[in-house]
Amino acid sequence: MGNGIKTGGRKKGTPNKLTKEIRSTLKNVLFDELEHLENNLSQLEPKERIELVIKLMPYVCPKIESIRHTTNEPLDFGFDE
């Protein structure tokens, strides 16, 4: 049993049925909520609405990170004028 050979259970690569069902259910709930999102947002107080929009932004807009110069990187990028 401890020799690394699989002798029972699901075959490698076979999806877990429970996980598949849970994901499908959550996907349906999410799509239903998205249909009501605009109306629900308008019912929130301005502060709550902004907080929710800020929480949702990373799923739509990627974060921009600043670029820093380190001591071993060249300052000249080889663009000759």
Secondary structure, 3 states (H helix, E strand, C coil): CCCCCCCCCCCCCCCCHHHHHHHHHHHHHHHHHHHHHHHHHHHCCHHHHHHHHHHHHHHCCCCCCCCCCCCCCCCCCCCCC
